Amino acid sequence: MRQAMKRMGIQQQDIDATEVIIRTPTKDIVFSNPQVAKINMMGQETYQIVGQAQEMERDTTPDISEEDIATVMEQTNCTREEAEKAIKEAKGDLAEAIMSLGQ
């Protein structure tokens, strides 16, 4: 099989991986103890992953710092709770949070 692949210009290299993580905007797909092969076919590299996948939801809640809260409070004259809520609803975008409280 390897001889035939070599004649066709296909090279395969096994990679000793312990974990592969594919990140999407909302979840991670995790392969523990996978079999990974790097395949080079006419200059085009692809990776083949074989193993059990586990999907994990990602925490998309933004980290809100004290500085962010203080900035929104200062710009809008709102309470701490209002500032924190606006930042969460704006997914961490301070300009959007300030604009939403200014209306």
C-alpha positions in Angstrom: 0.0 0.0 0.0 2.8 2.4 0.9 4.6 1.5 -2.3 1.5 2.4 -4.4 1.0 5.6 -2.5 4.7 6.6 -3.1 4.3 5.9 -6.8 1.3 8.2 -6.9 3.2 11.0 -5.1 1.5 10.5 -1.8 3.5 10.6 1.4 2.1 9.6 4.8 3.8 10.4 8.1 2.3 9.2 11.4 2.3 11.8 14.2 2.6 10.8 17.8 -0.2 12.9 19.2 -1.7 12.6 22.7 -4.7 14.9 22.1 -6.3 16.8 19.2 -8.7 19.7 19.8 -10.8 21.3 17.1 -12.2 24.6 18.3 -15.5 26.0 16.9 -17.2 29.2 18.0 -19.5 27.3 20.4 -17.8 24.0 21.2 -14.6 22.0 21.3 -14.2 18.6 19.7 -11.6 16.7 21.6 -9.9 13.5 20.5 -7.9 11.8 23.3 -5.2 9.3 22.3 -5.9 9.7 18.6 -4.1 8.2 15.6 -3.0 11.1 13.5 -1.5 10.9 10.0 -0.1 13.8 8.0 -0.6 13.1 4.3 1.2 15.1 1.6 -0.3 14.6 -1.9 1.4 16.7 -4.6 2.3 19.5 -2.1 -1.1 19.6 -0.5 -0.9 18.6 3.2 -3.9 17.1 5.0 -4.3 15.6 8.4 -6.3 12.4 9.2 -7.6 11.9 12.7 -8.9 8.6 13.9 -10.3 8.1 17.4 -13.2 8.7 19.7 -14.4 12.3 19.7 -16.0 14.1 22.6 -17.9 17.3 22.2 -17.6 19.9 24.9 -19.6 23.2 25.0 -17.4 26.3 25.2 -17.9 29.0 27.8 -18.6 32.0 25.7 -19.2 34.4 28.7 -16.6 37.2 28.4 -14.2 37.9 31.2 -15.3 41.2 32.7 -12.6 43.2 34.5 -13.0 45.8 37.2 -11.5 48.3 34.8 -14.2 47.5 32.2 -17.0 48.0 34.7 -15.5 51.2 36.0 -15.2 52.5 32.4 -18.8 51.8 31.6 -20.0 53.3 34.9 -17.9 56.4 34.4 -19.2 56.9 30.8 -22.9 56.3 31.6 -23.3 57.3 35.2 -25.0 53.9 35.9 -24.8 51.5 38.8 -22.3 48.7 39.0 -25.0 46.1 38.4 -26.3 47.9 35.3 -22.8 48.2 33.9 -22.0 44.5 34.4 -25.3 43.5 32.9 -24.8 45.7 29.8 -21.2 44.3 29.3 -22.5 40.7 29.5 -25.3 41.5 27.0 -22.8 43.1 24.7 -20.5 40.0 24.9 -17.7 42.1 26.3 -17.9 45.0 23.7 -17.5 48.1 25.9 -18.6 50.5 23.2 -21.8 48.6 22.6 -22.5 48.4 26.4 -22.0 52.1 26.7 -24.2 52.9 23.8 -27.0 50.6 25.1 -27.0 52.3 28.5 -26.9 55.8 26.8 -30.3 55.2 25.2 
